[in-house]
Amino acid sequence: MDSAQLKSIPGLIGITTEAQEDGGLKIIFELDDQKFENFFEALGVLPGDEEGLRDVVIAGLDWALKERKQNER
């Protein structure tokens, strides 16, 4: 995700990934402490609602995978 896209999500500084020993991947959202609530609000979830955030991320990943498959045809 480039910096122009990050600016469109209030409070989001960056997204990084970290490989796990079990072969999984951890997605890390870096947030501005002063705009933490703005980040959640922009995604339509309550501040600190980890389950709601997870649902938004999963929906986004599902969409991205469908787009990728469609573009590969």
N, C-alpha and C positions, 0 to 999 in steps of 0.2 A: 504494500500500500504506500503510495507516494505521499509526500507532505501536503499536497493540495487536498487530497482526500481526507487526510487526518484533520485538517482545519475545519472540515464540514461537520465534524462530530465534536461538540463542545466538551472540553475537559480531557479528550484523548490525546496523549502525548505520543504514544507508539504502541505497536503490537509486535511482540517477538515470540519465538518458539524455542522450546528447550526439549531436546531429546531425553527420553526416560530410559532407564536401564532395562525395562521390560519391553522396549521397542515402541512404546507409545510416544506421544508428543504432547507436551504441555503448551497451551496458548496463554501468553502473559499480556494483559492489558495494563499499560502504564498510564495512570491517570494523574491529572493535576489535582492536588489536595484541595485547592481553592474552588475547583469546578467539578468535584466529585458528583454532586447532586445533578448538575447540568448534564453530565454524561448519561446517567440513568434516565433522566427525563427525556432526553433526545431519543432514546431507544424505547421509550414508552413503558419503562418498568420503575418500580419504586427504588429509591436509593438503598443499596445493600441487599436487594432481592437477587441473590445468587441464582436461584432456580429460574427466575424470570430472565435473567441475563443469559443463562445457559440455553434456554429455549430460543432466544433471539439469535444467539450464535449458531445453534444447530440449524435453524431455519435459513440463516444466511449461507452457511456451508452447503446445505442441500441445494439452495438456489444456484450457488456458484458451480457446484458439480454438474447440475443439469445444463447450465449454460455452456460449460466446458465440453460436455459430451455432444451438445447440439452443434457447437462450433467445429468439432472434430469430424463431422459428417461431410 
